Amino acid sequence: MNVETTKAPTPSAAERARTMATRGGPAVLMPAAEGPLAGSSMGTAGPISLHVQPLLHHVHADGTTALLLPAHHELVGLAWQAPRGELTAMLEITDSAPVRLREPVRGLLWLTGWLQALDPKESRAEALAVAEKQPDHRLLDVGHGAVMLRLVPASLVLADAEGTASVEPGEFTDARPDPFCLMETGWLRHLESAHGDVVGQLARHIPDELRTGHVRPLGLDRYGLRLRVESITGDHDVRLAFSRPVGDTRQLAAELRRLAGCPFLNRLNGH
């Protein structure tokens, strides 16, 4: 069986960015301000940066991002003090592998734009909008010790195994997240923990010089399956391309069965 392992078709940069944002990995907010900050623990002049982990974040389809922070956090005050209630900021979202790897980070997404302070009414409205897509009990704290802020992106930059790419907000909006992005973690964890023999079958398609390494499931999308080979010489990623992009679990199972030749793959959810 001839399976393409190099230069295989991949999702576009915009699709990969949407997928990463939809997965909602750990995020860090990095605002910056010019000059001394009144009441800041930094207390120095010049550019000042604060790295903040939001209590919760949600990236909407247009790239606008809702951020939940403690009401008395210093950053909330900075946003209100900024001209027009907008503070230049960048949000970094980390995409991590679904299984434990020695190098777990698969990619990073940076959204740079304007951080907006929201009044209580706007904050509650934003929380309701997020709850429709991403229900979370922490949203109930809005108005009770927590507030919502909004990041309006001017630019997005993606860095992953395919390289670094700039994504325009309009491109991000027009793209769609991978149809399997919210199921990928469960599937690949089940694949590794319960079906090591299948991983071994898939490993037949990686280059000969890599087969002595430890083969791990790394990623899954509508274009193919990615494997990570951990060896004494370093880590190597290999993409096993599907014969065509897939759009549902039936098509996905057929393509994985083609690669592995294993009837287990009729039961992707492990049932």
Beta strands, then each sheet from edge to edge (+ up, - down):
strand 1: 27-33
strand 2: 48-49
strand 3: 56-59
strand 4: 65-70
strand 5: 86-96
strand 6: 105-117
strand 7: 146-160
strand 8: 163-167
strand 9: 214-221
strand 10: 224-231
strand 11: 234-241
sheet 1: 2+ 1- 5+ 6- 7+ 4- 3+
sheet 2: 2+ 1- 5+ 6- 7+ 8-
sheet 3: 9+ 10- 11+
end
